[in-house]
Amino acid sequence: MIRPIKECEIELCVSVIRDSFLTVAQKYGFTEENAPRFTAFATTKERLYGKSN
């Protein structure tokens, strides 16, 4: 089921998103240095809150 997240769930969502995309990053050799905007490295609680970083 897809539903809007609650503010109290943002930290958990960041963790799930980062962990999920990290497997792809590892498979293709993406790092924070060579692909800083890749989802595994660019997802933060501030971005999910809609705040600028």
C-alpha positions as CSV (number, residue, x, y, z in Angstrom):
1,M,0.0,0.0,0.0
2,I,1.3,3.4,-0.9
3,R,0.4,6.3,1.5
4,P,1.8,9.6,2.6
5,I,4.4,9.3,5.3
6,K,4.0,10.9,8.6
7,E,6.6,13.4,9.9
8,C,7.6,10.9,12.7
9,E,8.5,8.3,10.0
10,I,10.9,10.5,8.0
11,E,14.1,9.1,9.7
12,L,13.0,5.5,9.0
13,C,12.2,6.4,5.4
14,V,15.6,8.0,4.8
15,S,17.2,4.8,6.2
16,V,15.1,2.5,3.9
17,I,15.8,4.7,0.8
18,R,19.5,4.9,1.4
19,D,19.9,1.2,2.2
20,S,17.9,0.2,-0.8
21,F,19.9,2.3,-3.2
22,L,23.2,1.5,-1.6
23,T,23.1,-2.0,-3.1
24,V,23.0,-0.5,-6.5
25,A,25.8,1.9,-5.7
26,Q,28.0,-1.0,-4.5
27,K,27.2,-3.0,-7.6
28,Y,28.2,-0.3,-9.9
29,G,31.0,1.3,-7.9
30,F,29.2,4.5,-7.1
31,T,30.6,6.4,-4.1
32,E,29.8,9.7,-2.4
33,E,32.9,11.1,-4.1
34,N,32.1,10.1,-7.6
35,A,28.3,10.3,-7.5
36,P,27.3,12.6,-4.6
37,R,23.8,13.1,-6.1
38,F,23.1,9.4,-6.4
39,T,20.0,8.6,-4.2
40,A,21.9,6.5,-1.7
41,F,24.1,9.5,-0.8
42,A,21.7,12.4,-1.6
43,T,18.7,11.4,0.5
44,T,18.5,13.3,3.8
45,K,15.8,14.0,6.3
46,E,16.0,17.6,5.2
47,R,15.2,16.7,1.7
48,L,12.3,14.6,2.7
49,Y,11.0,17.3,5.0
50,G,11.2,19.6,2.0
51,K,13.9,21.9,3.5
52,S,16.9,23.1,1.5
53,N,20.2,21.8,2.5
